[in-house]
Amino acid sequence: MLFVILVLYIIGIAFILLSVFGSKTEGLSTKHTLYTIGSAIITIAIFISIGYAIQYLTAALYGL
């Protein structure tokens, strides 16, 4: 699960970097789309991370 979260972060950051440092031939709509997709992927990864942390903490508390 941790691997999936890391991959999502890397893909999201890659999309945002592509939108910022993309080739000059791309239109603004393409860059905006890449940025939006990257932001959405990172947002999903953040929520998965929060869920994973809550699950881990809950398991640790029940283990006490």
C-alpha positions in Angstrom: 0.0 0.0 0.0 2.8 2.4 0.8 4.3 1.7 -2.6 1.1 2.7 -4.3 1.0 5.9 -2.4 4.5 6.8 -3.3 3.9 6.0 -7.0 0.8 8.3 -7.0 2.9 11.1 -5.5 5.6 10.6 -8.1 3.1 10.5 -11.0 1.3 13.7 -9.7 4.6 15.6 -9.3 5.6 14.4 -12.8 2.4 15.8 -14.3 2.9 19.2 -12.5 6.5 19.4 -13.6 5.5 18.6 -17.2 3.0 21.4 -17.1 5.5 23.9 -15.8 8.6 22.8 -17.8 6.7 21.4 -20.8 7.7 22.2 -24.4 6.9 25.7 -25.6 4.8 24.3 -28.5 2.1 23.1 -26.1 -0.9 25.4 -25.7 -2.0 26.8 -22.4 -5.0 24.4 -22.3 -2.7 21.4 -22.4 -0.5 22.8 -19.6 -3.6 23.6 -17.5 -4.9 20.1 -18.1 -1.6 18.5 -17.1 -1.5 20.7 -13.9 -5.1 19.8 -13.1 -4.5 16.0 -13.5 -1.3 16.2 -11.4 -3.1 18.2 -8.7 -6.0 15.7 -8.6 -3.6 12.7 -8.4 -1.7 14.3 -5.5 -5.0 15.1 -3.7 -6.1 11.5 -4.1 -2.7 10.4 -2.7 -3.0 12.7 0.3 -6.4 11.3 1.2 -5.1 7.7 0.8 -2.1 8.6 3.0 -4.5 10.0 5.7 -6.6 6.9 5.6 -3.5 4.7 5.7 -2.2 6.6 8.7 -5.5 6.4 10.6 -5.6 2.6 9.9 -2.1 2.2 11.1 -2.7 4.2 14.3 -5.9 2.3 15.0 -4.2 -1.0 14.6 -1.4 0.2 17.0 -3.9 1.4 19.6 -5.8 -2.0 19.5 -2.4 -3.7 19.9 -1.8 -2.0 23.2 
